């Protein structure tokens, strides 16, 4: 029924600043822009990451960060977490070892969205098998 993640969307009241911040974090520019929305394609699977103008946030959306955290695969959680904090993110969950081959951390980006990072032995294995 569910085939995998297609797009993650976050909101920002300052779309241009958010696009610039994520371009710096991701090391790429958005591939798609339209008024009120920018989108990046990230990694070997070209996962889509979109930023929506906060004016379009549903009235029922929570005002404070919370809810599910999507974790981005990284090679070094501690280093990436430190780099995100240096860029103005704030700590949500510290670097935590979850088990052998699994380390997580999460931050709140400067625009109020949760951003998780993870060392994940399973993802690394898939990436290796695909030569990505």
Backbone as a printed PyTorch tensor [residue, N CA C, xyz], in Angstrom:
tensor([[[ 0.8240, -1.1870,  0.0000],
         [ 0.0000,  0.0000,  0.0000],
         [ 0.8730,  1.2570,  0.0000]],

        [[ 1.8690,  1.3380,  0.8900],
         [ 2.7830,  2.4840,  0.9250],
         [ 4.0870,  2.0670,  0.2780]],

        [[ 4.5310,  2.8110, -0.7140],
         [ 5.7130,  2.4330, -1.4900],
         [ 6.9910,  3.1270, -1.0590]],

        [[ 6.8990,  4.0900, -0.1890],
         [ 8.0770,  4.8420,  0.2350],
         [ 7.7550,  6.3150,  0.2840]],

        [[ 8.6490,  7.0650,  0.8570],
         [ 8.4320,  8.5060,  0.9670],
         [ 8.6090,  9.1750, -0.3880]],

        [[ 7.7460, 10.1040, -0.6940],
         [ 7.8390, 10.8380, -1.9510],
         [ 8.3710, 12.2470, -1.7040]],

        [[ 7.7490, 12.9740, -0.7760],
         [ 8.1180, 14.3620, -0.5210],
         [ 7.9350, 14.6810,  0.9530]],

        [[ 8.8980, 15.3870,  1.5220],
         [ 8.7110, 15.9640,  2.8420],
         [ 8.5510, 17.4600,  2.6510]],

        [[ 7.5310, 18.0360,  3.2560],
         [ 7.3140, 19.4730,  3.1920],
         [ 7.4160, 20.0850,  4.5820]],

        [[ 8.0190, 21.2660,  4.6360],
         [ 8.0820, 22.0700,  5.8530],
         [ 7.5880, 23.4620,  5.5000]],

        [[ 7.3420, 24.2790,  6.5220],
         [ 6.8320, 25.6310,  6.3220],
         [ 7.8460, 26.6660,  6.7890]],

        [[ 7.7890, 27.8410,  6.1610],
         [ 8.6230, 28.9550,  6.5880],
         [ 7.9220, 30.2730,  6.2660]],

        [[ 7.9670, 31.1880,  7.2260],
         [ 7.4340, 32.5340,  6.9970],
         [ 8.3700, 33.3530,  6.1050]],

        [[ 9.6170, 32.9270,  5.9780],
         [10.5840, 33.5930,  5.1050],
         [11.1210, 32.5600,  4.1190]],

        [[10.3890, 32.3700,  3.0410],
         [10.6970, 31.3250,  2.0740],
         [12.0980, 31.4810,  1.4780]],

        [[12.4880, 32.6940,  1.1330],
         [13.8080, 32.9010,  0.5420],
         [14.9220, 32.5520,  1.5250]],

        [[14.7720, 32.9550,  2.7860],
         [15.7840, 32.6420,  3.7950],
         [15.8490, 31.1360,  4.0320]],

        [[14.7010, 30.4840,  4.0830],
         [14.6730, 29.0330,  4.2900],
         [15.3080, 28.3120,  3.1040]],

        [[15.0140, 28.7460,  1.8890],
         [15.6050, 28.1270,  0.7040],
         [17.1230, 28.2910,  0.7240]],

        [[17.6050, 29.4640,  1.1140],
         [19.0490, 29.6960,  1.1840],
         [19.6870, 28.8450,  2.2810]],

        [[19.0240, 28.7300,  3.4350],
         [19.5620, 27.9370,  4.5490],
         [19.6640, 26.4730,  4.1490]],

        [[18.6040, 25.9360,  3.5690],
         [18.6280, 24.5320,  3.1630],
         [19.5650, 24.2910,  1.9740]],

        [[19.7090, 25.2510,  1.0830],
         [20.6880, 25.1000, -0.0060],
         [22.0900, 24.9670,  0.5820]],

        [[22.3720, 25.7360,  1.6180],
         [23.6710, 25.6410,  2.2820],
         [23.8210, 24.2890,  2.9740]],

        [[22.7940, 23.8560,  3.6980],
         [22.8500, 22.5840,  4.4250],
         [22.9520, 21.4020,  3.4650]],

        [[22.1710, 21.4170,  2.3910],
         [22.1390, 20.3020,  1.4470],
         [23.2740, 20.3380,  0.4230]],

        [[23.8520, 21.5090,  0.2280],
         [24.9250, 21.6450, -0.7550],
         [24.4280, 21.6840, -2.1970]],

        [[23.1400, 21.9600, -2.3730],
         [22.5400, 22.0580, -3.7140],
         [21.5080, 23.1750, -3.7170]],

        [[21.1830, 23.6470, -4.8930],
         [20.1330, 24.6510, -5.0500],
         [18.8050, 23.9540, -5.3290]],

        [[17.6900, 24.6150, -5.0280],
         [16.3950, 24.0230, -5.3770],
         [16.3070, 23.7930, -6.8860]],

        [[15.6620, 22.7210, -7.2770],
         [15.4860, 22.4540, -8.7070],
         [14.1660, 23.0170, -9.2110]],

        [[13.2830, 23.3860, -8.2900],
         [11.9480, 23.8460, -8.6670],
         [11.5510, 24.9930, -7.7580]],

        [[11.0480, 26.0600, -8.3650],
         [10.5510, 27.2200, -7.6190],
         [ 9.2550, 27.6960, -8.2460]],

        [[ 8.3400, 28.0920, -7.4000],
         [ 7.1430, 28.7930, -7.8450],
         [ 6.7310, 29.6780, -6.6830]],

        [[ 5.9010, 30.6740, -6.9070],
         [ 5.5200, 31.5370, -5.7890],
         [ 4.9620, 30.7120, -4.6220]],

        [[ 5.5720, 30.8780, -3.4540],
         [ 5.1130, 30.1860, -2.2570],
         [ 5.6880, 28.8070, -2.0510]],

        [[ 6.5980, 28.3390, -2.9380],
         [ 7.0970, 26.9720, -2.8040],
         [ 8.4490, 26.8160, -3.4910]],

        [[ 9.3560, 26.0980, -2.8300],
         [10.6140, 25.6780, -3.4570],
         [10.8080, 24.1990, -3.1470]],

        [[11.5350, 23.5060, -4.0360],
         [11.7370, 22.0780, -3.8230],
         [13.1400, 21.6740, -4.2390]],

        [[13.7120, 20.7780, -3.4460],
         [15.0250, 20.1930, -3.7010],
         [14.8440, 18.7140, -4.0130]],

        [[15.7640, 18.1440, -4.7850],
         [15.8670, 16.6840, -4.9390],
         [17.1860, 16.2880, -4.2950]],

        [[17.0940, 15.3530, -3.3500],
         [18.2230, 15.0840, -2.4760],
         [18.6520, 13.6170, -2.5430]],

        [[19.9460, 13.4010, -2.6480],
         [20.5170, 12.0690, -2.5170],
         [20.3230, 11.1920, -3.7260]],

        [[20.8110,  9.9500, -3.6150],
         [20.7940,  9.0470, -4.7610],
         [19.3870,  8.6440, -5.1900]],

        [[18.4120,  8.7860, -4.3120],
         [17.0360,  8.4370, -4.6560],
         [16.2350,  9.6610, -5.0990]],

        [[16.8890, 10.8270, -5.1030],
         [16.2420, 12.0940, -5.4580],
         [14.9590, 12.3170, -4.6590]],

        [[15.0470, 12.0770, -3.3320],
         [13.9090, 12.3720, -2.4660],
         [13.5930, 13.8580, -2.5540]],

        [[12.3330, 14.1740, -2.5380],
         [11.9170, 15.5660, -2.6730],
         [11.7140, 16.1890, -1.2980]],

        [[12.2620, 17.3880, -1.1410],
         [12.1410, 18.1610,  0.0790],
         [11.6220, 19.5340, -0.3160]],

        [[10.4170, 19.8650,  0.1350],
         [ 9.7880, 21.1130, -0.2430],
         [ 9.6210, 22.0630,  0.9240]],

        [[ 9.7000, 23.3420,  0.6280],
         [ 9.4540, 24.3800,  1.6290],
         [ 8.2700, 25.2040,  1.1350]],

        [[ 7.2550, 25.2950,  1.9810],
         [ 6.0130, 25.9880,  1.6450],
         [ 5.9380, 27.2810,  2.4440]],

        [[ 5.4920, 28.3480,  1.8060],
         [ 5.2670, 29.6020,  2.5050],
         [ 4.3060, 29.3570,  3.6680]],

        [[ 4.6700, 29.8280,  4.8570],
         [ 3.8580, 29.6010,  6.0560],
         [ 2.4550, 30.1860,  5.9380]],

        [[ 2.2470, 31.1020,  5.0180],
         [ 0.8970, 31.6470,  4.8120],
         [-0.0670, 30.5460,  4.3790]],

        [[ 0.4540, 29.4570,  3.8370],
         [-0.3850, 28.3440,  3.3800],
         [-0.5050, 27.2360,  4.4170]],

        [[ 0.0860, 27.4310,  5.5970],
         [ 0.0030, 26.4240,  6.6630],
         [-1.4570, 26.2700,  7.0830]],

        [[-1.9400, 25.0320,  7.1930],
         [-3.3290, 24.8410,  7.6290],
         [-3.5600, 25.4170,  9.0240]],

        [[-4.7400, 25.9320,  9.2680],
         [-5.0650, 26.4950, 10.5760],
         [-4.9250, 25.4660, 11.6890]],

        [[-5.0650, 24.1960, 11.3660],
         [-4.9960, 23.1390, 12.3700],
         [-3.5600, 22.6860, 12.6670]],

        [[-2.5830, 23.1930, 11.9310],
         [-1.1890, 22.8010, 12.1450],
         [-0.6920, 23.3650, 13.4690]],

        [[ 0.0920, 22.5840, 14.2290],
         [ 0.6120, 23.0920, 15.5000],
         [ 1.5720, 24.2520, 15.2780]],

        [[ 1.5800, 25.1810, 16.2320],
         [ 2.4610, 26.3430, 16.1230],
         [ 3.8900, 26.0080, 16.5680]],

        [[ 4.0330, 25.0640, 17.4850],
         [ 5.3540, 24.7050, 18.0110],
         [ 5.8700, 23.4400, 17.3170]],

        [[ 7.2000, 23.2890, 17.2440],
         [ 7.7530, 22.0690, 16.6570],
         [ 7.2840, 20.8310, 17.4260]],

        [[ 7.0070, 19.7810, 16.7140],
         [ 6.5890, 18.5340, 17.3380],
         [ 6.1040, 17.5670, 16.2840]],

        [[ 5.6810, 16.4080, 16.7290],
         [ 5.1700, 15.3990, 15.8130],
         [ 6.2690, 14.4920, 15.3150]],

        [[ 5.9980, 13.7650, 14.2420],
         [ 6.9900, 12.8170, 13.7130],
         [ 8.2510, 13.5370, 13.2490]],

        [[ 9.3510, 12.8410, 13.3640],
         [10.6310, 13.3690, 12.8940],
         [11.1150, 12.4850, 11.7520]],

        [[11.3430, 13.0850, 10.5890],
         [11.9590, 12.3710,  9.4800],
         [13.4730, 12.5060,  9.6530]],

        [[14.1610, 11.3870,  9.7150],
         [15.6090, 11.3970,  9.8980],
         [16.3070, 11.2750,  8.5520]],

        [[17.2480, 12.1850,  8.3060],
         [18.0760, 12.1640,  7.1080],
         [19.3150, 11.3360,  7.4070]],

        [[19.6720, 10.4460,  6.4990],
         [20.8670,  9.6330,  6.6430],
         [22.0970, 10.5170,  6.5070]],

        [[23.0240, 10.3870,  7.4500],
         [24.3060, 11.0930,  7.3960],
         [25.4010, 10.1050,  7.7870]],

        [[26.6380, 10.4310,  7.4670],
         [27.7490,  9.5560,  7.8040],
         [28.2700,  9.7970,  9.2160]],

        [[28.0610, 11.0070,  9.7690],
         [28.5750, 11.3500, 11.0970],
         [27.5730, 12.2710, 11.7890]],

        [[26.7180, 11.6970, 12.6270],
         [25.6570, 12.4720, 13.2820],
         [26.2260, 13.6150, 14.1060]],

        [[27.2520, 13.3450, 14.8960],
         [27.7960, 14.3900, 15.7610],
         [28.2910, 15.5890, 14.9510]],

        [[29.0000, 15.3270, 13.8610],
         [29.5340, 16.4140, 13.0330],
         [28.4150, 17.1840, 12.3440]],

        [[27.4300, 16.4750, 11.7950],
         [26.3230, 17.1500, 11.1070],
         [25.4780, 17.9270, 12.1030]],

        [[25.2190, 17.3370, 13.2620],
         [24.4480, 18.0330, 14.2930],
         [25.1480, 19.3350, 14.6830]],

        [[26.4580, 19.2770, 14.9010],
         [27.2260, 20.4770, 15.2430],
         [27.1430, 21.5160, 14.1230]],

        [[27.2260, 21.0770, 12.8740],
         [27.1490, 22.0080, 11.7440],
         [25.7770, 22.6680, 11.6680]],

        [[24.7200, 21.9160, 11.9540],
         [23.3710, 22.4960, 11.9410],
         [23.2230, 23.5270, 13.0600]],

        [[23.7390, 23.2280, 14.2330],
         [23.6810, 24.1750, 15.3450],
         [24.4690, 25.4400, 15.0260]],

        [[25.6230, 25.2840, 14.3730],
         [26.4310, 26.4430, 13.9710],
         [25.6880, 27.3220, 12.9740]],

        [[24.7790, 26.7220, 12.2000],
         [24.0210, 27.4690, 11.1890],
         [22.7280, 28.0680, 11.7610]],

        [[22.5310, 27.9770, 13.0650],
         [21.3820, 28.6330, 13.6770],
         [20.2520, 27.7210, 14.1060]],

        [[20.3740, 26.4080, 13.9070],
         [19.3610, 25.4870, 14.4200],
         [19.5160, 25.3910, 15.9360]],

        [[18.4740, 24.9110, 16.6190],
         [18.5430, 24.6930, 18.0610],
         [18.2970, 23.2130, 18.3560]],

        [[18.8990, 22.7410, 19.4280],
         [18.7910, 21.3160, 19.7620],
         [17.3610, 20.9500, 20.1560]],

        [[16.8800, 19.8480, 19.6150],
         [15.5920, 19.2700, 19.9920],
         [15.8420, 17.9820, 20.7730]],

        [[16.6550, 17.0980, 20.2060],
         [17.0990, 15.8830, 20.8810],
         [18.6020, 15.7740, 20.6670]],

        [[19.3690, 15.5030, 21.7240],
         [20.8240, 15.4270, 21.5640],
         [21.2360, 14.1710, 20.8020]],

        [[22.5040, 14.1170, 20.4480],
         [23.0540, 12.9190, 19.8110],
         [22.8280, 11.7470, 20.7690]],

        [[22.1800, 10.6910, 20.2450],
         [21.8070,  9.5440, 21.0690],
         [22.1070,  8.2530, 20.3210]],

        [[22.8370,  7.3580, 20.9720],
         [23.0870,  6.0360, 20.3980],
         [21.8520,  5.1890, 20.6780]],

        [[21.2280,  4.6810, 19.6300],
         [19.9960,  3.8920, 19.7500],
         [20.2680,  2.3910, 19.7210]],

        [[21.4630,  2.0150, 19.3360],
         [21.8620,  0.6190, 19.2080],
         [23.0140,  0.5600, 18.2310]],

        [[23.5970, -0.6110, 18.0720],
         [24.7440, -0.7390, 17.1850],
         [24.3670, -0.3450, 15.7560]],

        [[25.0520,  0.6810, 15.2380],
         [24.8020,  1.1370, 13.8750],
         [23.6940,  2.1600, 13.7370]],

        [[23.1490,  2.6140, 14.8640],
         [22.0340,  3.5730, 14.8270],
         [22.2820,  4.6940, 15.8320]],

        [[22.4990,  5.9010, 15.3130],
         [22.7180,  7.0810, 16.1320],
         [21.8280,  8.1800, 15.5820]],

        [[21.1210,  8.9040, 16.4640],
         [20.2300,  9.9690, 16.0090],
         [20.4860, 11.2710, 16.7620]],

        [[20.0080, 12.3470, 16.1800],
         [19.9270, 13.6620, 16.8110],
         [18.8660, 14.4270, 16.0370]],

        [[18.2840, 15.4290, 16.6670],
         [17.3380, 16.2770, 15.9280],
         [17.4370, 17.7070, 16.4230]],

        [[17.1230, 18.6120, 15.5010],
         [17.1850, 20.0460, 15.7680],
         [15.8870, 20.6870, 15.2890]],

        [[15.6990, 21.9280, 15.7090],
         [14.6530, 22.7760, 15.1520],
         [15.3750, 23.7650, 14.2470]],

        [[15.0130, 23.7830, 12.9610],
         [15.6800, 24.7000, 12.0350],
         [15.3050, 26.1410, 12.3970]],

        [[15.9700, 27.1310, 11.8290],
         [15.6680, 28.5220, 12.1690],
         [14.2440, 28.9650, 11.8040]],

        [[13.4880, 28.0860, 11.1500],
         [12.1420, 28.4340, 10.6890],
         [11.0650, 27.6630, 11.4500]],

        [[11.4910, 26.9000, 12.4910],
         [10.5550, 26.2310, 13.3760],
         [10.1990, 24.8050, 13.0060]],

        [[10.9630, 24.1730, 12.1180],
         [10.6750, 22.8030, 11.6700],
         [11.6530, 21.8150, 12.2830]],

        [[11.1730, 20.6050, 12.5580],
         [12.0450, 19.5520, 13.0600],
         [12.8720, 18.9650, 11.9260]],

        [[14.1300, 18.6890, 12.2210],
         [15.0560, 18.0980, 11.2660],
         [15.8700, 17.0560, 12.0170]],

        [[15.7190, 15.7910, 11.6380],
         [16.4610, 14.7190, 12.2780],
         [17.5900, 14.2380, 11.3930]],

        [[18.6710, 13.7920, 12.0270],
         [19.7850, 13.1850, 11.3110],
         [20.1010, 11.8500, 11.9670]],

        [[20.5640, 10.9040, 11.1520],
         [20.7390,  9.5470, 11.6490],
         [21.8530,  8.8120, 10.9260]],

        [[22.6730,  8.1150, 11.6980],
         [23.5520,  7.0920, 11.1430],
         [22.7300,  5.8150, 11.1910]],

        [[22.5660,  5.1750, 10.0430],
         [21.6890,  4.0110,  9.9440],
         [22.3920,  2.9460,  9.1200]],

        [[22.7790,  1.8690,  9.7740],
         [23.5370,  0.8220,  9.1150],
         [22.7640,  0.2150,  7.9400]],

        [[21.4440,  0.1530,  8.0270],
         [20.6510, -0.4000,  6.9260],
         [20.7210,  0.4940,  5.6920]],

        [[20.5710,  1.7910,  5.8770],
         [20.6470,  2.7180,  4.7450],
         [22.0310,  2.6560,  4.1190]],

        [[23.0530,  2.6210,  4.9690],
         [24.4180,  2.5570,  4.4420],
         [24.6100,  1.3000,  3.5920]],

        [[24.0220,  0.1800,  4.0110],
         [24.1270, -1.0580,  3.2420],
         [23.4270, -0.9690,  1.9020]],

        [[22.2500, -0.3680,  1.8850],
         [21.5190, -0.1930,  0.6250],
         [22.3190,  0.7100, -0.3110]],

        [[22.8250,  1.8030,  0.2360],
         [23.6140,  2.7340, -0.5620],
         [24.8350,  2.0260, -1.1580]],

        [[25.4720,  1.2070, -0.3710],
         [26.6360,  0.4630, -0.8490],
         [26.2590, -0.5100, -1.9660]],

        [[25.1560, -1.2290, -1.8020],
         [24.7180, -2.1780, -2.8280],
         [24.3830, -1.4770, -4.1340]],

        [[23.8550, -0.2570, -4.0410],
         [23.4710,  0.4870, -5.2390],
         [24.6370,  1.2770, -5.8280]],

        [[25.7480,  1.3250, -5.1120],
         [26.9010,  2.0810, -5.5850],
         [26.6700,  3.5750, -5.5200]],

        [[25.8050,  4.0000, -4.6020],
         [25.4730,  5.4370, -4.4900],
         [26.3420,  6.1200, -3.4580]]])
